[in-house]
Amino acid sequence: MIKEFSEIKGLLFDKDGTLFDFDRTWNSWTSRVLAEISEQSNVSISELAKSIDFNLLTGKLLPQSIVIAGTHRQVTAAIHSKVPTWDFDYLESYLMEIVIETPQYEVVPLREYFQKLKLKGFSLGVMTNDAEKGAKAHLSAAGIFDILDFVAGSDTGYGSKPAPEPLLAFAEKTYLKPNEIAMVGDSLHDLEAANAAGMVRVAVLTGMATEKQLKKYADIVLPSIADLPDILSKNSV
């Protein structure tokens, strides 16, 4: 067991690939935006797909895609490089509206999950490299926005992962020390940010990264967030 878990009072979660199934959400979103932008411009869908590393044959994002760990603005910039005559702000807003419309697939029933954690006394937050607007829409649709003590996106004002500042903002908001918080995420960005912030690093395998890729940088690797409450209970005082 991990000694640090006995001290945990706060849990900060990544969103995509951690709370929601990444493949089912973002491959669907990417397929739609590429098709629509190609149809509305003179740029081939294959050129657009290259800009964000999307495999048209498999219908999946490649591991290095900016969509996986980048910010919404970075994704917009990558696509905009292929349609430079489009207004950037319009494209950014258009992509966000499709994000909000895209169905999210919960890894576990999230409202019940977060209610139980709240009843156990944990401070709870979500920090995502998605934009705040999209994050709030997804968390509200899942029925957990009102349970959370903290929600931040890449454009909230704290910065984005792998920088530690947005994680430390959660610590400040909840009056907790960094070592009393576990950052739970599916990517190296999550773990690097947690390490820089001095937090416990919990990796889950519901995103694009493999256990082999994450294990070196995590204090513990779990199949999904479903396994976290049991770990916390076993390590509680």
PyMOL commands that set and color helices and strands:
alter all, ss='L'
color gray80, all
select helices_A, chain A and resi 3-7+22-40+45-51+66-69+72-80+88-101+110-119+132-141+145-147+165-174+178-180+188-197+211-215+225-235
alter helices_A, ss='H'
color red, helices_A
select strands_A, chain A and resi 10-13+54-55+60-61+123-127+150-152+181-185+200-204+220-222
alter strands_A, ss='S'
color yellow, strands_A
deselect
rebuild
show_as cartoon
